[in-house]
């Protein structure tokens, strides 16, 4: 088949544009692959579940604390009442009974205060653990958000580059005759469709031609299409 030197260069440009487009598409599928955040997402999920556990721990300790405070309040009220009764009573027997109750109430109060202190210590530990986990989760959420947003920007950039490359390719293809386009499509379905001949080497398959094949190619008129005997690519001399 015949093609002018300019047409052969157009074929080469089209092949180069197709290769660029294929590279861009590969880059997009690598960058847009959601699997790259699998580790971070797993860590995020684990922290979310730990955060719920820590919140539940803290809630149950706070509930325990409220109950202990209510118990202590009851005992304190009872002590106040007993003290009033003690002041108001004239009966020594009653006074003895009240005093003995006051002794056991004092013991009960001391136990409840100890228990309350213990709960307060546990609450402090649970609170600090909750805050640590919340902080870790906040960090990973923020990191992931930044990474995903940068990634989306990169994909957008690659996609708009791809649009331009597709436009260039359409323009380049419009310059070629239907026969040459058909030839190009046939060659492209097998591999690299067009390449330079560099010395004796085919730019597509990188195999050097034997002396007789090379002599045949160089003997062709410049508007005759030369083909690599190994990979069938159109060779631009
Ligand atoms: Zn070749």
Boltz pocket constraint, residues with backbone or C-beta under 6 A from the ligand:
constraints:
  - pocket:
      binder: B
      contacts: [[A, 202], [A, 203], [A, 204], [A, 205], [A, 206], [A, 207], [A, 228], [A, 229], [A, 230], [A, 231], [A, 232], [A, 233]]
      max_distance: 6.0
